[in-house]
Amino acid sequence: MAVWTIKAQYDPEARVWYSIEGDMPGLNVEGDTVDHLAAKASGMLLDLLEINADLFPADRLAGSHSIHVVAHDERTFAVAA
């Protein structure tokens, strides 16, 4: 099984999670939640692999695939005195 990794970050102003890097060439995806982002990426994966097939060994393209999402959200909150 080929495992593909996406690193995601949250934009509090836009209220979306978006991909910042990963090993899926050409992936640019966002979603309201990490699950939504992963679902969109899942729908794009096979097309991206077909488009970029020459970048990967054949054994990485064959068989089943899964997506590993690494998401980090960091916030600062004001505390009333």
VEXGUPA-381415 format. One line per 4 residues: their letters; for each residue x, y, z of C-alpha. Coordinates in steps of 0.1 Angstrom, whole numbers, plus 5000, padded with zeros to 4 digits. Example, Ala and Ser with C-alpha at 12.3 -4.5 7.8 and 13.67 -1.06 7.14 Angstrom:
% residues 2
as	5123:4955:5078  5137:4989:5071 .
END
This chain:
% residues 81
mavw	5000:5000:5000  5013:5034:4991  5009:5061:5018  5008:5097:5007 .
tika	5014:5125:5032  4998:5160:5033  5007:5186:5058  4979:5210:5065 .
qydp	4975:5243:5083  4945:5262:5096  4937:5298:5084  4915:5313:5112 .
earv	4905:5343:5090  4893:5322:5061  4882:5294:5085  4897:5267:5064 .
wysi	4924:5240:5065  4947:5241:5035  4976:5219:5023  5010:5235:5028 .
egdm	5032:5206:5016  5033:5169:5009  5044:5142:4986  5015:5144:4962 .
pgln	5027:5167:4933  5003:5194:4922  4980:5190:4953  4964:5223:4963 .
vegd	4934:5216:4985  4914:5232:5013  4885:5222:5034  4863:5234:5063 .
tvdh	4876:5206:5084  4906:5182:5083  4882:5154:5073  4868:5176:5044 .
laak	4903:5184:5032  4913:5147:5033  4881:5137:5014  4888:5163:4987 .
asgm	4925:5151:4984  4913:5115:4982  4891:5124:4952  4921:5141:4935 .
lldl	4948:5115:4943  4943:5091:4913  4941:5120:4888  4973:5136:4902 .
lein	4991:5102:4901  4981:5097:4865  4992:5132:4855  5025:5128:4874 .
adlf	5031:5091:4868  5066:5097:4854  5077:5111:4888  5072:5078:4907 .
padr	5083:5042:4904  5056:5018:4891  5053:4999:4924  5044:5032:4942 .
lags	5015:5037:4918  5001:5002:4918  4978:4987:4944  4959:5005:4971 .
hsih	4966:5040:4985  4960:5059:5017  4965:5095:5028  4982:5105:5060 .
vvah	4972:5141:5071  4995:5160:5095  4975:5190:5107  4987:5216:5132 .
dert	4967:5245:5146  4982:5270:5170  4964:5298:5187  4969:5326:5212 .
fava	4940:5336:5235  4936:5367:5255  4929:5363:5292  4908:5389:5310 .
a	4927:5405:5339 .
END
